[in-house]
Amino acid sequence: MKRILTGAVMVACVATMAMAADTVVMPAKNGNVTFNHAAHNARLECKVCHGGGRPGKIDINKATAHRLCKGCHETKHGPTKCLDCHKK
């Protein structure tokens, strides 16, 4: 029974990763932000952005993006200037 449950959980995790969009475009007044999910997924664990629960869509707004994304970029030496992410 444990093997079946473990297998089912693994299949669900792989399916969730496969369904995640490779790129997500977030509209913004000062230029849209294109988020490369595949590139971030290759470097970070899902829980870094999605928290400890099951990965899913993040309801992102300006405050969340600046806290989560820019904060991480500052500590991991990613782009932090407005026009690095916002493209018109």
LUMFI-536153 format. One line per 10 residues: their letters; for each residue x, y, z of C-alpha. Coordinates in pm, whole numbers, padded with zeros to 5 digits. Example, Ala and Ser with C-alpha at 12.3 -4.5 7.8 and 13.67 -1.06 7.14 Angstrom:
<recs>
as = 01230:-00450:00780 | 01367:-00106:00714 $
</recs>
This chain:
<recs>
mkriltgavm = 00000:00000:00000 | 00285:00240:00082 | 00438:00182:-00261 | 00111:00260:-00436 | 00064:00578:-00234 | 00425:00685:-00291 | 00389:00618:-00664 | 00066:00818:-00682 | 00225:01114:-00504 | 00525:01105:-00738 $
vacvatmama = 00301:01095:-01047 | 00101:01391:-00912 | 00420:01590:-00852 | 00555:01521:-01200 | 00218:01605:-01356 | 00206:01934:-01165 | 00555:02027:-01286 | 00462:01937:-01644 | 00151:02157:-01631 | 00339:02464:-01507 $
adtvvmpakn = 00381:02724:-01777 | 00737:02775:-01899 | 00686:03151:-01917 | 00427:03374:-01757 | 00364:03734:-01869 | 00241:03967:-01596 | 00095:04296:-01719 | 00218:04610:-01546 | 00174:04984:-01612 | 00547:05044:-01650 $
gnvtfnhaah = 00599:04745:-01880 | 00505:04379:-01872 | 00716:04136:-01671 | 00796:03804:-01838 | 00871:03539:-01578 | 01069:03240:-01700 | 00931:02962:-01480 | 01153:02692:-01633 | 01472:02887:-01558 | 01368:02958:-01199 $
narleckvch = 01252:02597:-01151 | 01595:02472:-01261 | 01767:02678:-00987 | 01519:02683:-00699 | 01296:02442:-00513 | 00922:02499:-00566 | 00870:02586:-00199 | 01092:02895:-00230 | 00813:03073:-00419 | 00508:02854:-00361 $
gggrpgkidi = 00558:02786:00011 | 00552:02446:00178 | 00219:02331:00037 | 00136:02190:-00302 | 00272:02413:-00582 | 00004:02606:-00763 | -00068:02940:-00921 | 00056:03235:-00717 | -00182:03530:-00699 | 00074:03797:-00780 $
nkatahrlck = 00032:04172:-00751 | 00279:04458:-00732 | 00339:04428:-00357 | 00379:04049:-00370 | 00609:04061:-00673 | 00834:04324:-00522 | 00851:04144:-00186 | 00893:03790:-00320 | 01073:03837:-00652 | 01282:04147:-00593 $
gchetkhgpt = 01369:04038:-00241 | 01499:03705:-00372 | 01683:03876:-00657 | 01861:04100:-00406 | 01985:03805:-00201 | 02065:03582:-00500 | 02216:03863:-00712 | 01944:03863:-00979 | 01822:04171:-01167 | 01683:04438:-00934 $
kcldchkk = 01639:04753:-01145 | 01290:04831:-01277 | 01377:04801:-01646 | 01560:04472:-01589 | 01220:04305:-01549 | 00968:04558:-01685 | 00975:04570:-02066 | 00761:04804:-02277 $
</recs>
